[in-house]
Each structure stands twice: as C-alpha cells, then as structure tokens.
Amino acid sequence: MENQQRNFGTWQLTSIMISSMIGVGILIIPRTATKLLHQMGWLGPIAGVLIASVAVAAIVYLGNQFPGSTFVEFMPRIFGGAIGTLCVFLFILYQFLNAGITARLFGEVVVTSVLPQTPLEVIIITLLLLVMFLCCHEIEVVARINELLIPFLLFPSLLIPLVSFMNADWYNLLPFQVESWKQVMKTGLNTYTLYTGYELLMVYFAFAIPGARLGMASVTGMSFALVVYLITVVAGITVFGYEELQRLVWPTLELVKVTQRTGWFLERFESAFLAIWVASVFTTIGNMLYATIFSLRRWFRKGIRFQRITAIVIMVPLFFLTLVPQNIVELFSYTQHLTAVGFLITIIIPILLAITQFMRNQFNKGREVNNEKGGT
C-alpha cells in the first residue's frame, strides 16, 4: 500500500464536514422536527446536535490518538481482530446503503420539482457517473472539490430562510411550552441523522497535516450545520405553521417558492436553488462513496488502480439499490430503518472506540508508574 500525504488543513476538514452533513435532509427537516414537538420543533435540531456532538468528540479524540490512520487501521487495533474487522465491514456497508438512499431522494426531488418528464433512472445515473469520476482520483481532489463548492453552499443555505422571514407569522411559535421532554429526546434521535456525515472524519482525519486543529474543524462544522437547520425549522414554522408542514413533502422547497413571491428574486427561483442544492448533494454522496471505496482500498492494501476499478464496479449494484423502493412512502420507510442501524454505526461504535482507547491509555500509564516504582 502506497503512503498517502497528509495535506488537509483545518479549513479543508471543515469544508468536508459541512458538505457531508448538509444535503437532502435540509429539504425535510421542518417536517421532521415538528412532527412530535409541534410549535417547539426548533428544539429538534438542538437536541440532535447534542447527541451527534458526543460522537464527534469521540472521533476527534480518536483522530488525535491515531494520526495518519483511518478507522480501517485503528478499529482492529482497539477492538481486536474479529470485532474490529466486523465494525469496519459494518461502517463500509452503512456508507454504501446511505449513499444509495441519498441518491434516490435526490432523484425524487429533481423529478417531482424540476424535471417531471425526465425518467428517474436518468437523473440517478447522471449523478452516479459524476461521483464515479470523483472516486477515480486521489483523496486531495475531494478536499479541493469541497473547498471550491462550500461558498455556494453557505450563502443560499442561510439566505433563503432569512429572507422567508418577511412572510413570517411569529405567533406560530407560541406557546413556548414543552409538553414532554420524552418527545424532545425522540425528535433528537430523528434529527441527529441530519448531522450524519461527521463519521466520515474517521477517514479524512487521517490526512490532516500536523498541527491541523481537528477539534476546531469539528466545532465549526457542527455549529454551521446547527445554525442552518435551526433557522430553516424556525422559518418553516413561522411561515406555514406546524400543521401545514406535516402535509408538505419538501417543506424547505416550499419556503423557496414563498420567498420568490416577495419580489426579491427572479421567477422560478426554486430552480436556481435546486441547482445549488445539486452541488451540495453531489459533495455529500461523493464524500460518502469516496470514503467507502477508499476504505476498501486501505483494507486490502491496494493502490489507486484498485480504487478506480472498484469505483466503476460498485456503481452497478448501487444503481439497482436506489431503485428498490417502489414509491416515496416506501423510500421514507427505508430511511427510517437505516436511521436505526445508523445509530449503532455513527454513535455507539465511535463512543465505544474512544472509551476503550482511553481506558487502555490509563491502564498503560498506571502500569508504567508501577514499573517505575518497582525499579526504584
């Protein structure tokens, strides 16, 4: 296996994190957050980020403990051969399935909103071909693509919800009363998935330059995602009310349509918004699949040629995977099932890895102290 240069700076890691987290989920978060919490749905993104932050802290700790190593290397070292190998397999499988679901959601949005006469298969194939091209390059290209596209993601993600406040009815946020904190926790377990993508840092942290601030990159990325999701939910509640949000398939897209009626933008502004959103989804799926394929490369200790062949071959089963759900209701059902599995992969396993490594370090320190005492 060839040595990879460590040349990701703090900003590049931040760009990768933000691009990985903000994608399809931004279109549905107002409905997800208000399903149980109603007018207090803005608590959903906050509860979700608190849950995700625990796993992110664990991943940052692991990144500092194993510089230059991906999860493929440090999982077996921490958990042992058999369990570590199983965890590596589960992580790769989860990213593959998650990429397939995300690609299908992308296709559904484009077909229902912009290109109703275009076959769904054509939309998905086009996206997968672009991602395949990205996956055939070295990992530095991923960092450059994310760094290049991040400004186009940041500006509209904040502008659209803020401008839609012109049509807001702030009384829709009342009363400020939480009926059940149990519902807040349930909503948090649903909305934390909007931040998934942070687990990819277990791959990309391995290429951080010495001195890169992994904690700063993680905090900045999580903070930006929280702000975007929070103001999007607040905008949805104030403009539509929580009852209406439950009837909308893509609530954020409806916010864009409301925004264009204010006279600030050109006609059919949702098409321009979706053009920018397409770039966001491309980086999300690209980061997922690149991490998947690159992890296979590290696992089998191969070079770039193996990665390119794998990128081409893996797109075939991925394409057919995207076509398994027969309709959008079934698609959302599959997404819920994947969320339950994802909790193990993205929350439980990173935390257990960090705890095990921390305890091992403490044990080794204690043994060293005892050996020093015995020597004196």
C-alpha positions as CSV (number, residue, x, y, z in Angstrom):
1,M,0.0,0.0,0.0
2,E,1.4,3.4,-1.0
3,N,1.9,6.1,1.5
4,Q,-0.6,8.9,1.4
5,Q,0.5,12.5,2.0
6,R,-1.1,14.3,5.0
7,N,-2.1,17.7,3.5
8,F,-5.6,18.5,4.7
9,G,-5.7,21.8,6.6
10,T,-8.3,22.8,9.2
11,W,-10.5,24.7,6.7
12,Q,-10.5,21.8,4.2
13,L,-11.6,19.4,7.0
14,T,-14.3,21.9,8.0
15,S,-15.5,22.1,4.3
16,I,-15.7,18.3,4.1
17,M,-17.6,18.1,7.3
18,I,-20.2,20.8,6.3
19,S,-20.6,19.4,2.8
20,S,-21.1,15.9,4.2
21,M,-23.8,16.9,6.7
22,I,-25.9,19.3,4.6
23,G,-27.6,17.6,1.7
24,V,-31.1,16.0,1.2
25,G,-32.0,16.4,4.9
26,I,-32.3,20.2,4.7
27,L,-35.4,19.8,2.5
28,I,-37.4,17.8,5.0
29,I,-36.1,19.0,8.4
30,P,-39.1,21.4,9.1
31,R,-41.5,18.4,8.9
32,T,-39.3,16.0,10.8
33,A,-38.6,18.5,13.7
34,T,-42.3,19.5,14.1
35,K,-43.9,16.0,13.9
36,L,-43.8,15.5,17.7
37,L,-42.8,18.9,19.1
38,H,-45.3,21.0,17.0
39,Q,-44.5,24.7,17.5
40,M,-41.5,23.8,19.6
41,G,-39.9,21.9,16.7
42,W,-37.0,24.3,16.8
43,L,-35.7,22.2,19.7
44,G,-35.3,19.3,17.4
45,P,-32.0,20.4,15.7
46,I,-30.6,21.4,19.1
47,A,-31.4,18.0,20.6
48,G,-30.0,16.3,17.5
49,V,-26.7,18.2,17.6
50,L,-26.2,17.4,21.3
51,I,-26.5,13.7,20.5
52,A,-24.2,13.9,17.5
53,S,-21.6,16.1,19.3
54,V,-20.8,13.2,21.7
55,A,-19.8,11.0,18.8
56,V,-17.9,13.9,17.1
57,A,-15.9,14.4,20.3
58,A,-15.1,10.7,20.3
59,I,-14.0,10.8,16.7
60,V,-11.8,13.9,17.4
61,Y,-10.2,12.0,20.3
62,L,-9.5,9.0,18.0
63,G,-8.1,11.3,15.3
64,N,-5.6,12.7,17.8
65,Q,-4.7,9.3,19.1
66,F,-4.1,7.7,15.7
67,P,-2.7,10.4,13.4
68,G,-2.4,9.2,9.9
69,S,-4.7,6.2,10.4
70,T,-8.2,5.7,9.2
71,F,-10.9,3.6,11.0
72,V,-9.7,0.6,8.9
73,E,-6.4,0.6,10.8
74,F,-7.5,1.7,14.3
75,M,-10.7,-0.3,14.8
76,P,-8.9,-3.7,14.7
77,R,-6.2,-2.3,17.0
78,I,-8.7,-1.1,19.6
79,F,-11.4,-3.9,19.4
80,G,-9.2,-6.8,18.3
81,G,-9.1,-8.6,15.0
82,A,-12.6,-10.2,14.7
83,I,-14.7,-7.5,16.3
84,G,-12.7,-4.7,14.7
85,T,-13.0,-6.3,11.3
86,L,-16.8,-6.6,11.7
87,C,-17.0,-3.0,12.7
88,V,-15.0,-2.0,9.6
89,F,-17.4,-4.0,7.4
90,L,-20.5,-2.5,9.0
91,F,-19.2,1.0,8.5
92,I,-18.4,0.4,4.8
93,L,-21.8,-1.3,4.3
94,Y,-23.7,1.6,6.1
95,Q,-22.0,4.2,3.9
96,F,-22.9,2.3,0.8
97,L,-26.5,1.9,1.8
98,N,-26.7,5.6,2.9
99,A,-25.3,6.8,-0.4
100,G,-27.9,4.7,-2.2
101,I,-30.8,6.2,-0.2
102,T,-29.5,9.7,-0.6
103,A,-29.1,9.3,-4.4
104,R,-32.7,8.1,-4.6
105,L,-34.0,11.0,-2.5
106,F,-32.1,13.3,-4.8
107,G,-33.7,11.8,-7.8
108,E,-37.2,12.1,-6.3
109,V,-36.7,15.8,-5.6
110,V,-35.4,16.6,-9.1
111,V,-38.1,14.6,-10.9
112,T,-41.0,16.0,-8.8
113,S,-39.8,19.6,-8.8
114,V,-37.8,20.5,-11.8
115,L,-37.7,17.7,-14.5
116,P,-41.1,15.8,-14.3
117,Q,-40.7,14.4,-17.8
118,T,-37.2,13.0,-17.2
119,P,-37.0,9.4,-16.1
120,L,-35.8,8.9,-12.5
121,E,-33.2,6.4,-13.7
122,V,-31.6,9.0,-15.9
123,I,-31.3,11.5,-13.0
124,I,-29.7,8.9,-10.8
125,I,-27.3,7.6,-13.4
126,T,-26.1,11.1,-14.2
127,L,-25.3,11.7,-10.5
128,L,-23.6,8.4,-10.0
129,L,-21.4,8.9,-13.1
130,L,-20.2,12.2,-11.7
131,V,-19.5,10.6,-8.3
132,M,-17.7,7.7,-10.0
133,F,-15.4,10.2,-11.8
134,L,-14.6,11.9,-8.4
135,C,-13.9,8.5,-6.8
136,C,-11.3,7.7,-9.5
137,H,-9.0,10.4,-8.3
138,E,-6.7,10.7,-5.3
139,I,-8.1,12.0,-2.0
140,E,-6.6,15.5,-2.4
141,V,-9.2,16.1,-5.2
142,V,-12.0,15.5,-2.7
143,A,-10.7,18.2,-0.4
144,R,-10.3,20.7,-3.3
145,I,-13.9,20.0,-4.6
146,N,-15.4,20.5,-1.2
147,E,-13.3,23.7,-0.6
148,L,-14.4,25.0,-4.0
149,L,-18.1,24.4,-3.6
150,I,-18.5,25.3,0.0
151,P,-19.1,29.1,-0.6
152,F,-22.0,28.2,-3.0
153,L,-23.5,26.1,-0.2
154,L,-23.0,28.5,2.7
155,F,-24.7,31.6,1.2
156,P,-28.1,30.2,0.0
157,S,-28.4,27.9,3.0
158,L,-28.5,31.0,5.2
159,L,-30.2,33.5,2.8
160,I,-33.3,31.5,1.9
161,P,-34.7,31.0,5.4
162,L,-33.7,34.6,6.5
163,V,-35.5,36.2,3.5
164,S,-38.6,34.0,4.0
165,F,-39.0,35.6,7.5
166,M,-40.6,38.5,5.5
167,N,-43.7,36.3,5.3
168,A,-43.4,35.0,8.9
169,D,-46.2,34.9,11.4
170,W,-44.2,34.8,14.7
171,Y,-47.3,33.8,16.7
172,N,-46.9,30.4,15.1
173,L,-44.0,29.8,17.6
174,L,-46.3,30.2,20.6
175,P,-46.8,29.0,23.2
176,F,-43.2,28.4,24.4
177,Q,-44.1,25.2,26.2
178,V,-42.6,21.7,26.1
179,E,-45.4,19.2,26.7
180,S,-43.0,16.2,27.1
181,W,-39.2,16.1,27.2
182,K,-39.5,12.5,26.1
183,Q,-40.8,13.8,22.8
184,V,-37.8,16.1,22.6
185,M,-35.5,13.1,23.0
186,K,-37.4,11.1,20.4
187,T,-37.2,14.1,18.0
188,G,-33.5,14.4,18.7
189,L,-32.9,10.8,17.8
190,N,-34.6,11.5,14.5
191,T,-32.9,14.8,13.7
192,Y,-29.4,13.7,14.7
193,T,-29.3,11.9,11.4
194,L,-29.3,15.3,9.6
195,Y,-25.8,15.7,11.0
196,T,-24.6,12.3,9.9
197,G,-21.6,12.6,7.6
198,Y,-19.4,13.6,10.6
199,E,-18.4,9.9,10.9
200,L,-16.6,10.2,7.6
201,L,-14.0,12.2,9.5
202,M,-12.7,8.8,10.7
203,V,-11.4,8.6,7.2
204,Y,-10.5,12.2,6.4
205,F,-8.8,13.0,9.7
206,A,-6.0,10.6,8.7
207,F,-4.9,13.1,6.1
208,A,-4.8,16.2,8.4
209,I,-1.5,18.0,8.3
210,P,0.5,18.0,11.6
211,G,-0.9,20.9,13.6
212,A,-4.3,20.9,12.0
213,R,-7.0,21.7,14.6
214,L,-9.3,18.7,14.4
215,G,-11.5,20.0,17.3
216,M,-11.8,23.4,15.7
217,A,-12.8,21.9,12.4
218,S,-15.5,19.8,14.0
219,V,-16.9,22.5,16.2
220,T,-17.1,24.9,13.2
221,G,-18.8,22.4,11.0
222,M,-21.3,21.3,13.6
223,S,-22.1,24.9,14.5
224,F,-22.7,25.9,11.0
225,A,-25.0,22.9,10.4
226,L,-26.9,23.7,13.6
227,V,-27.5,27.3,12.6
228,V,-28.7,26.4,9.1
229,Y,-31.1,23.7,10.4
230,L,-32.3,25.8,13.2
231,I,-33.3,28.9,11.1
232,T,-34.8,26.6,8.5
233,V,-37.1,25.0,11.0
234,V,-38.0,28.3,12.6
235,A,-38.7,29.7,9.1
236,G,-40.9,26.7,8.3
237,I,-42.9,27.1,11.5
238,T,-43.4,30.8,11.2
239,V,-44.3,30.8,7.5
240,F,-46.5,27.7,7.3
241,G,-47.3,26.6,10.9
242,Y,-46.5,23.1,12.2
243,E,-49.9,21.6,11.0
244,E,-49.2,22.6,7.4
245,L,-45.6,21.4,7.5
246,Q,-46.9,17.8,8.0
247,R,-48.7,18.0,4.7
248,L,-45.6,19.2,2.7
249,V,-43.3,16.6,1.2
250,W,-40.4,19.1,0.7
251,P,-41.1,21.9,3.1
252,T,-37.9,23.9,2.5
253,L,-38.5,23.9,-1.2
254,E,-41.9,25.4,-0.5
255,L,-40.1,28.1,1.5
256,V,-38.2,29.0,-1.6
257,K,-41.4,29.3,-3.6
258,V,-42.8,31.6,-0.9
259,T,-39.6,33.7,-0.9
260,Q,-39.8,34.3,-4.7
261,R,-43.2,35.9,-4.3
262,T,-41.6,38.7,-2.3
263,G,-40.2,40.2,-5.5
264,W,-36.6,39.9,-4.4
265,F,-35.7,37.2,-6.9
266,L,-36.2,36.0,-10.4
267,E,-39.2,33.9,-11.4
268,R,-38.9,30.2,-10.7
269,F,-36.2,30.8,-8.1
270,E,-36.6,27.2,-6.8
271,S,-34.9,26.0,-9.9
272,A,-31.9,28.2,-9.1
273,F,-32.0,27.0,-5.5
274,L,-32.1,23.3,-6.6
275,A,-29.1,23.9,-9.0
276,I,-27.1,25.0,-5.9
277,W,-28.6,22.2,-3.9
278,V,-27.5,19.6,-6.5
279,A,-23.9,20.7,-5.8
280,S,-24.5,20.1,-2.1
281,V,-25.9,16.6,-2.7
282,F,-23.0,15.8,-5.1
283,T,-20.5,16.6,-2.4
284,T,-22.5,14.7,0.3
285,I,-22.7,11.5,-1.8
286,G,-19.3,12.0,-3.2
287,N,-17.7,12.1,0.3
288,M,-19.7,9.0,1.3
289,L,-18.8,6.9,-1.6
290,Y,-15.2,8.1,-1.7
291,A,-14.8,7.2,1.9
292,T,-16.4,3.8,1.2
293,I,-14.2,3.0,-1.8
294,F,-11.0,4.4,-0.3
295,S,-11.6,2.4,2.9
296,L,-11.8,-0.8,0.7
297,R,-8.5,0.3,-0.8
298,R,-6.9,0.7,2.6
299,W,-8.5,-2.5,3.9
300,F,-7.0,-4.6,1.0
301,R,-3.8,-2.6,1.0
302,K,-4.0,-1.7,-2.7
303,G,-3.2,1.3,-4.9
304,I,-5.1,3.8,-7.0
305,R,-5.8,1.3,-9.8
306,F,-7.8,-0.9,-7.4
307,Q,-9.7,2.2,-6.3
308,R,-10.6,3.1,-9.9
309,I,-11.8,-0.4,-10.7
310,T,-13.8,-0.6,-7.5
311,A,-15.4,2.8,-8.2
312,I,-16.6,1.6,-11.6
313,V,-17.8,-1.8,-10.4
314,I,-19.6,-0.6,-7.3
315,M,-21.8,1.8,-9.2
316,V,-23.8,-1.1,-10.7
317,P,-25.2,-2.6,-7.5
318,L,-25.6,1.0,-6.1
319,F,-27.8,2.0,-9.0
320,F,-30.1,-1.0,-8.6
321,L,-30.1,-0.4,-4.8
322,T,-31.6,3.1,-5.5
323,L,-34.5,1.6,-7.4
324,V,-35.6,-0.9,-4.7
325,P,-38.1,1.5,-3.0
326,Q,-41.3,1.4,-5.2
327,N,-42.5,4.9,-4.2
328,I,-41.7,7.8,-1.9
329,V,-43.6,6.4,1.0
330,E,-41.6,3.2,0.9
331,L,-38.4,5.3,0.4
332,F,-39.1,7.2,3.7
333,S,-39.7,3.9,5.4
334,Y,-36.3,2.5,4.3
335,T,-34.8,5.8,5.5
336,Q,-36.3,5.2,9.0
337,H,-34.9,1.7,9.1
338,L,-31.4,2.9,8.0
339,T,-31.6,5.5,10.7
340,A,-32.0,2.9,13.4
341,V,-29.0,1.0,12.1
342,G,-27.0,4.2,11.7
343,F,-27.3,4.9,15.4
344,L,-25.1,1.9,16.1
345,I,-22.6,2.8,13.4
346,T,-22.4,6.6,13.9
347,I,-23.0,7.0,17.6
348,I,-22.4,3.8,19.6
349,I,-19.3,2.4,17.9
350,P,-17.3,5.7,17.9
351,I,-18.1,6.3,21.6
352,L,-17.1,2.7,22.5
353,L,-13.9,3.1,20.5
354,A,-12.9,6.2,22.3
355,I,-13.8,4.8,25.8
356,T,-11.9,1.6,25.1
357,Q,-8.8,3.6,23.9
358,F,-9.0,6.0,26.8
359,M,-9.2,3.1,29.4
360,R,-6.3,1.4,27.6
361,N,-4.2,4.5,27.8
362,Q,-5.0,4.9,31.5
363,F,-4.1,1.3,32.2
364,N,-0.8,1.6,30.4
365,K,0.0,4.8,32.3
366,G,-0.7,3.1,35.6
367,R,1.5,0.1,34.6
368,E,4.3,2.4,33.7
369,V,4.1,4.2,37.0
370,N,4.1,0.9,38.8
371,N,7.1,-0.3,36.8
372,E,9.0,2.9,37.7
373,K,8.2,2.5,41.4
374,G,9.3,-1.1,41.2
375,G,12.6,-0.1,39.5
376,T,13.4,2.4,42.3
